[in-house]
């Protein structure tokens, strides 16, 4: 069996195995039950049929192996059974911390949290996970249950560069019509949300810190994200 970490052995212990990931068995009802147990308001969610329609639409023209571009938590806990992981660059896109979570994931209405979304920008470095053709259906079902549990993203193929070669990868872009996205969020609000946001998935601070740590494993820094974290550390 080919080693999925053959190109990046330094990531072998930095990416959670798919069979130990909670996201592997995540369900909409299960997540909603977790929020309810904490006394939190229900989160708007996609129905199963609607989510499957979105998945089929996204993959309608795709055949063969599938690359998935990761720029946030997928970089360390993808919950995917992948055959290869590579560093990748997405030109024309940018990792922006504009997803404001008030629904209990990493923040609440009283103390919102902050996470990343992929938006238009100068370029974004991340990871590309390769899914073999015979596992695309099952793995994307799991992926969409996680990333498209509620309105917030558009599932789209974008151009990426992997080992100097152009490719297409499925990723999740900011949906500016969603109330989760605050494209004009101030730096002060970003810092405050990172410093204080906490929910059933953990803290926003841990999310940002782990994102930056994972990027460091392959020699990449994200100065805007680093500035947010440094400021949050002083609060």
N, C-alpha and C positions, 0 to 999 in steps of 0.2 A: 504494500500500500504506500502511495506517495505521501511524503511528509508535507502537510499543509504549511508548515513554517520553514520550509527549505530556503526561502528567500530572506526570511527575517527571523532567525533563531532567537534573537533577543526578545521577541514578542511571545515566545512560547509560554512563559509563566505570567504574562501580562494580559492575556485574553482568557476570560472565563470559559471553560469547556461547555459546549452546548448542552450536554446532558446533566449539568448541575445548575443551569440557569432557571430561575423562577419564571422568566419571561417565556420560557418554552411551553409552559402550561397555563399561561395567563388567559383568562377569559373575561369578557366584558362584565358578566354577572359577578365573577369573583372579585374583580376590582371594585365594582360598585358596592359589594358587600363590605369590603375593607373600609371604604369611605364611610359607609353608614355606621360601622362599628365604632368609628372615631367621632361620630356625631356630625359629620360634614355633609354639606348639601350635595345632592346628586349631580353628577357631571353629565353634560350633554354627550351622547354617544351615537355612533353609527349602529344601525341594526345589522345583523349578520348578512342579510341579503344585499343591503346597500354596500357594505364593505366588500363583499365578493364581487359585486358589479364593478366597483372601483379597481379591484385587483385585476379582473379580466380586461378592463379597458386599458390599464397600464401595460399589460403584457401582450396585448392583442397582436402586435407586430413582431414579437420576440420569438426566436428559435435558438436552440442550443444552450450552451453554458451561459450563466448569468453572473455579471458583476454587480455587486451592491456597494455603493459608495457610502462610507461611514464618516461622519464628522463630529459626532458627539458621543453619547453613551454606547452606541453600537461599536465604537472602537475598542471598548474593553469588555463589553458584555453583549455580544451580538445575538446570542441564543440561536445561532445558525450552525448547521452541520456543513462546513465549507471545505473545499478541497485545496484552497490556496488563499493566502493573504499577501497583499502587496501594498506598498505605499503608493499613493495616487494623488494627482493634482487635478483640481477642477477649475479650469480657466473660466473667467466670466462669472464666478460665483464666490461667495464669501460666507464664512461662519460668523453669524451675528447673534448676539445674546439679546434677542427681542421677544422670546416666547415667555410670557408672563403667566405663571401657573397660580391660579386662585382656586383650583378644584381639588386640592389635596394630594397631588403627586409629590411635589417638592415645595409646596406653599399652600396657603389658604387665603380666604378673603381678608382675614385680619392681618396676615403677614404673607404677602405674595412671594412666590419663588421665581427663579429665573433659569431658563435653559436655552440651548442654542437652536437656531434654525438656519437653514441654508438659503441665502438670498443672493440677489444680483450684487456683484462686487468685483474686486480686483484679482481674485484667485483664492482657492482654498486647498490646503493640504489635509489629507486624511488617509484612510485605508480603504482598499477595495477587496471585498471578499468574493471569491469565485464559487458559485454553486453549480455542481454538475447538472447537466440537462435532465437527468432522470430524477433529480430531487427538487427541481425548481417549483413544482406545484406545491408540494408539502412545505418547503421552507418559506415560500412567499406567503402562504396562508398564516404561518406563525408570525412572520414579519409584519404583515398587515394588521393582525390582531393587536400587535404592540404599537406600531407607529400610527395606525389609522383607527385607533380605538375611539377617537373623537375628532371632530373637524378641527383642523389646524394646519395640515400639510396638503400639498399636491404631490402625488406619486408620479415621478417623471423620469425619463431617460435623459441624461445629460452627457456631453462629451467630457472625457477625462483622459489624462495621460498617465500611462503605467509603464515604468521602465523605458521611458522615451518614446513609447508607441501609443498612437491614439486608440481609444476604445469608447464604448458606450456603457454607461452604468446606470442602474436604477437607483434613485435616491428620493429624498423627501424634502420638497421646497416649501418655504414659508407661504402660507395662504393668507394674504393680507386682508381678506374679507372675514377672517376668523377673529373672534374677540380675544383669542390667546396672543395674537401678534400685536406688538406695539412698536412699529417701525421707527417712530420718533422718540422712543424712550430716552430719558436723560441719563447721563452718566451717574448722577447722584442716586436716581432710582435703581439703576442696575446694581450699584454697590450695596444699597440698603436691602434689596431683595436677595442678593447673594448672602449677605451677612445674617439675615434673619429668617429666610424661607425654609420651612421644613414640612414634610408630609410623609405619607406612607412609603414612599420610595427612598426617603432619606433627606438630607439637607441639600440646598442649592449650593452651599459652599463646597461640600464634598463633590458634587457634580462638576463644578468648574475646576476644582483642584485636580480631580482625576482626569478630566479632559486634557488639561495642560501637561500633566505627568505623562499621559500616554503619548502625546505629541513629542515630548522630550525623548522618548525611547528611539525615535528615528530622526532626531536632530532638528526638530521643528519647534519654533516658538510662535505664539500668537500674541503680539504686543498689546492689542486692545483688550483681549481677555486677561492677560497678565496684569494690566493696569487696574482692571476691576477687582481682581483677586487681591492685589496688594493693598488697595484702598479698603476692601472689606476686612482684611486682616487687622486693620487699625481700629476697627469699630468695637 
